[in-house]
Amino acid sequence: MGLLGQGLWVHNSGGCGEAVAGVYWFEDLVRGGKYAGSTIDKGRRFAEHMADGRLGSVEEAHFVPVPGGKFAREAGEQALLEHLREAGDVANIRNPLGRMRRKRAKELGLLEDPFE
């Protein structure tokens, strides 16, 4: 089971008030397609996306907490992004993990499909 399989996907993620680290995705209203990201503060990050016009409301975002530090969140974001790419268009411009860090995340079993 991959890193994200340890959590529960929270659809319609509710209020922005709490500082919660994890990964998320939403339909990007500016670029089109799905946007995947990671954050240490979902409330702040969702507010930024709404201010940019990319996210209509917090209820439109899907979020899962990810335990661990920055590498764990980036590996979770990479796994989510790879899943979304297989399913259709994505708005992301770059991968969170480069080639060597992606190889290490695979060795640790962190890049398995988050929806399995």
Phi and psi in degrees as GROMACS dihedral restraints (atoms count N, CA, C in turn):
[ dihedral_restraints ]
;  ai    aj    ak    al  type     phi  dphi    fc
    3     4     5     6     1   -73.5    20    10
    4     5     6     7     1   175.7    20    10
    6     7     8     9     1   -55.6    20    10
    7     8     9    10     1   -44.7    20    10
    9    10    11    12     1   -73.8    20    10
   10    11    12    13     1   -21.1    20    10
   12    13    14    15     1   -65.8    20    10
   13    14    15    16     1   -15.2    20    10
   15    16    17    18     1   -79.8    20    10
   16    17    18    19     1   -14.3    20    10
   18    19    20    21     1  -109.5    20    10
   19    20    21    22     1  -177.9    20    10
   21    22    23    24     1  -117.9    20    10
   22    23    24    25     1   124.5    20    10
   24    25    26    27     1   -66.9    20    10
   25    26    27    28     1   128.1    20    10
   27    28    29    30     1  -108.7    20    10
   28    29    30    31     1   100.7    20    10
   30    31    32    33     1   -81.2    20    10
   31    32    33    34     1   151.9    20    10
   33    34    35    36     1    50.0    20    10
   34    35    36    37     1    69.5    20    10
   36    37    38    39     1   -68.4    20    10
   37    38    39    40     1     4.0    20    10
   39    40    41    42     1    76.2    20    10
   40    41    42    43     1  -154.4    20    10
   42    43    44    45     1   -64.4    20    10
   43    44    45    46     1   161.2    20    10
   45    46    47    48     1   -98.3    20    10
   46    47    48    49     1     2.9    20    10
   48    49    50    51     1   -67.9    20    10
   49    50    51    52     1   -31.4    20    10
   51    52    53    54     1   -93.8    20    10
   52    53    54    55     1   148.5    20    10
   54    55    56    57     1   -88.8    20    10
   55    56    57    58     1   103.3    20    10
   57    58    59    60     1  -127.5    20    10
   58    59    60    61     1   130.6    20    10
   60    61    62    63     1   -88.6    20    10
   61    62    63    64     1   143.1    20    10
   63    64    65    66     1   168.5    20    10
   64    65    66    67     1  -161.2    20    10
   66    67    68    69     1  -121.3    20    10
   67    68    69    70     1   158.4    20    10
   69    70    71    72     1  -153.5    20    10
   70    71    72    73     1   166.2    20    10
   72    73    74    75     1  -150.2    20    10
   73    74    75    76     1   156.4    20    10
   75    76    77    78     1  -159.4    20    10
   76    77    78    79     1   165.3    20    10
   78    79    80    81     1   -76.4    20    10
   79    80    81    82     1   119.2    20    10
   81    82    83    84     1   -77.6    20    10
   82    83    84    85     1   115.5    20    10
   84    85    86    87     1   -75.5    20    10
   85    86    87    88     1   -17.1    20    10
   87    88    89    90     1   -94.9    20    10
   88    89    90    91     1   -53.4    20    10
   90    91    92    93     1   -87.3    20    10
   91    92    93    94     1   -20.3    20    10
   93    94    95    96     1    80.3    20    10
   94    95    96    97     1   157.2    20    10
   96    97    98    99     1    80.8    20    10
   97    98    99   100     1  -179.1    20    10
   99   100   101   102     1   -93.2    20    10
  100   101   102   103     1   140.0    20    10
  102   103   104   105     1  -112.2    20    10
  103   104   105   106     1   128.9    20    10
  105   106   107   108     1  -110.6    20    10
  106   107   108   109     1   141.9    20    10
  108   109   110   111     1  -150.7    20    10
  109   110   111   112     1   172.6    20    10
  111   112   113   114     1  -132.6    20    10
  112   113   114   115     1   154.2    20    10
  114   115   116   117     1  -155.7    20    10
  115   116   117   118     1   156.2    20    10
  117   118   119   120     1   -96.8    20    10
  118   119   120   121     1    -7.3    20    10
  120   121   122   123     1  -147.3    20    10
  121   122   123   124     1    92.4    20    10
  123   124   125   126     1   -62.7    20    10
  124   125   126   127     1   -36.1    20    10
  126   127   128   129     1   -60.8    20    10
  127   128   129   130     1   -48.6    20    10
  129   130   131   132     1   -62.9    20    10
  130   131   132   133     1   -45.1    20    10
  132   133   134   135     1   -66.8    20    10
  133   134   135   136     1   -42.8    20    10
  135   136   137   138     1   -63.6    20    10
  136   137   138   139     1   -39.1    20    10
  138   139   140   141     1   -61.4    20    10
  139   140   141   142     1   -40.2    20    10
  141   142   143   144     1   -62.1    20    10
  142   143   144   145     1   -45.0    20    10
  144   145   146   147     1   -64.4    20    10
  145   146   147   148     1   -37.6    20    10
  147   148   149   150     1   -68.4    20    10
  148   149   150   151     1   -39.9    20    10
  150   151   152   153     1   -63.6    20    10
  151   152   153   154     1   -33.3    20    10
  153   154   155   156     1   -78.7    20    10
  154   155   156   157     1    -8.1    20    10
  156   157   158   159     1    81.9    20    10
  157   158   159   160     1     6.4    20    10
  159   160   161   162     1   -83.3    20    10
  160   161   162   163     1   -26.9    20    10
  162   163   164   165     1  -123.8    20    10
  163   164   165   166     1   124.3    20    10
  165   166   167   168     1   -71.1    20    10
  166   167   168   169     1   -43.6    20    10
  168   169   170   171     1  -156.0    20    10
  169   170   171   172     1   160.5    20    10
  171   172   173   174     1   -60.8    20    10
  172   173   174   175     1   -33.5    20    10
  174   175   176   177     1   -64.7    20    10
  175   176   177   178     1   -17.3    20    10
  177   178   179   180     1   -86.0    20    10
  178   179   180   181     1    -6.6    20    10
  180   181   182   183     1   -94.0    20    10
  181   182   183   184     1   151.2    20    10
  183   184   185   186     1  -116.8    20    10
  184   185   186   187     1   131.9    20    10
  186   187   188   189     1  -138.4    20    10
  187   188   189   190     1   145.1    20    10
  189   190   191   192     1  -138.1    20    10
  190   191   192   193     1   130.3    20    10
  192   193   194   195     1   -65.9    20    10
  193   194   195   196     1   144.5    20    10
  195   196   197   198     1  -125.8    20    10
  196   197   198   199     1   118.6    20    10
  198   199   200   201     1   -71.4    20    10
  199   200   201   202     1   153.3    20    10
  201   202   203   204     1   103.2    20    10
  202   203   204   205     1  -169.0    20    10
  204   205   206   207     1   -98.2    20    10
  205   206   207   208     1  -156.5    20    10
  207   208   209   210     1   -59.5    20    10
  208   209   210   211     1   -43.7    20    10
  210   211   212   213     1   -61.5    20    10
  211   212   213   214     1   -41.6    20    10
  213   214   215   216     1   -62.4    20    10
  214   215   216   217     1   -43.8    20    10
  216   217   218   219     1   -64.6    20    10
  217   218   219   220     1   -43.0    20    10
  219   220   221   222     1   -66.1    20    10
  220   221   222   223     1   -36.9    20    10
  222   223   224   225     1   -65.9    20    10
  223   224   225   226     1   -40.6    20    10
  225   226   227   228     1   -62.5    20    10
  226   227   228   229     1   -42.1    20    10
  228   229   230   231     1   -64.4    20    10
  229   230   231   232     1   -41.2    20    10
  231   232   233   234     1   -62.5    20    10
  232   233   234   235     1   -45.2    20    10
  234   235   236   237     1   -61.7    20    10
  235   236   237   238     1   -43.9    20    10
  237   238   239   240     1   -63.1    20    10
  238   239   240   241     1   -44.4    20    10
  240   241   242   243     1   -62.0    20    10
  241   242   243   244     1   -42.3    20    10
  243   244   245   246     1   -63.2    20    10
  244   245   246   247     1   -39.3    20    10
  246   247   248   249     1   -64.3    20    10
  247   248   249   250     1   -46.2    20    10
  249   250   251   252     1   -63.8    20    10
  250   251   252   253     1   -37.0    20    10
  252   253   254   255     1   -62.4    20    10
  253   254   255   256     1   -38.4    20    10
  255   256   257   258     1   -66.7    20    10
  256   257   258   259     1   -30.2    20    10
  258   259   260   261     1   -86.3    20    10
  259   260   261   262     1   -14.6    20    10
  261   262   263   264     1   155.6    20    10
  262   263   264   265     1  -155.5    20    10
  264   265   266   267     1   -70.6    20    10
  265   266   267   268     1   141.6    20    10
  267   268   269   270     1  -125.0    20    10
  268   269   270   271     1   151.8    20    10
  270   271   272   273     1   -92.5    20    10
  271   272   273   274     1   -12.8    20    10
  273   274   275   276     1   -63.7    20    10
  274   275   276   277     1   141.6    20    10
  276   277   278   279     1   -92.8    20    10
  277   278   279   280     1   -34.3    20    10
  279   280   281   282     1  -137.8    20    10
  280   281   282   283     1   162.8    20    10
  282   283   284   285     1   -83.4    20    10
  283   284   285   286     1   146.2    20    10
  285   286   287   288     1   -71.7    20    10
  286   287   288   289     1   -25.9    20    10
  288   289   290   291     1  -115.4    20    10
  289   290   291   292     1   133.7    20    10
  291   292   293   294     1   -75.9    20    10
  292   293   294   295     1   179.9    20    10
  294   295   296   297     1   -57.6    20    10
  295   296   297   298     1   -48.3    20    10
  297   298   299   300     1   -70.6    20    10
  298   299   300   301     1   -40.6    20    10
  300   301   302   303     1   -70.3    20    10
  301   302   303   304     1   -32.9    20    10
  303   304   305   306     1   -65.9    20    10
  304   305   306   307     1   -39.9    20    10
  306   307   308   309     1   -61.1    20    10
  307   308   309   310     1   -43.0    20    10
  309   310   311   312     1   -65.4    20    10
  310   311   312   313     1   -41.5    20    10
  312   313   314   315     1   -62.4    20    10
  313   314   315   316     1   -38.5    20    10
  315   316   317   318     1   -64.7    20    10
  316   317   318   319     1   -42.5    20    10
  318   319   320   321     1   -59.4    20    10
  319   320   321   322     1   -34.1    20    10
  321   322   323   324     1   -85.2    20    10
  322   323   324   325     1    -2.9    20    10
  324   325   326   327     1    76.6    20    10
  325   326   327   328     1    23.8    20    10
  327   328   329   330     1   -92.7    20    10
  328   329   330   331     1    -5.1    20    10
  330   331   332   333     1  -108.9    20    10
  331   332   333   334     1    21.0    20    10
  333   334   335   336     1   -70.7    20    10
  334   335   336   337     1   157.1    20    10
  336   337   338   339     1   -55.3    20    10
  337   338   339   340     1   123.6    20    10
  339   340   341   342     1   -69.2    20    10
  340   341   342   343     1   -12.3    20    10
  342   343   344   345     1  -103.2    20    10
  343   344   345   346     1     8.8    20    10
